Amino acid sequence: MNLLESTIASGHKILLFSQFTSMLSILEEALREKGIPYYLIEGSTKKEDRLRQVKAFNHDDTPVFLIS
């Protein structure tokens, strides 16, 4: 979380990949607790939702994208 917070503070966006959805759940909870906005794509995410989230991430200020 320290690395994520310092990277976000520097104005960078983060793509965070994990093959373990359980790890993404842990990160998701930590981001929620810190009030850090994020997007999440897992295997069950519908194609339309994936495209919507990717477009939004590229155009808004959401700093973190969690991807499985």
N, C-alpha and C positions, 0 to 999 in steps of 0.2 A: 504494500500500500504506500510505503514511503516513496518508492520509485514512481509509482503512478501519480501520486500527488505532486511530486517535484516536476515531472514531465508535463503535467497539465498546467502547473503554475508557469512553466516556461512558454506556454502557448502552443504546445504540440498536441496533436491528436494521436490516439493509441488504438492500434488493432491488436487485440489480444486473443491468440488462438490456443485452444486446448482440445485434445481429443477426449478429455474426461469432462462430461457434463456436470459431474458432481463438483469438480473444481470451479467450473463456471458459476454454479449455484453459490458456492462460498464467496467468490468474488462479487457476485451480484448483491448478496446480502451486505458485504462490506461497503460497496459503493452506495447502496441505499442508506446505510447508517451515516455515511459521510456526506450525503446529499449530492453526490456526483452523478449527473445524468449519464445514461449509457443506452446503447442498443444491444440486442441479443439475437443471434441467429443460431438455431440448433437444427438438427436433422429434420425435426418435425415442423419447422417453420415453412409455411406455404410460399411458393414461388413469388406470388404477388407481394406478400409481406416482405420477403427478402429484398426485392427490387425497391419497394417503397423505403425501407430502412437504409439501404445503400445510398439512394438519392438524397434522403434527408441528411444522413451523416456527412455527405460531401458538400452540403449547402448550409447546414446550421452549426451551432456552437457546441453540440454534444461532443464531449472529448474522448469517450471510450466506446469501442465496439468490441463486444465479446462474441467470439465465433467458434463454433464447434465443427 
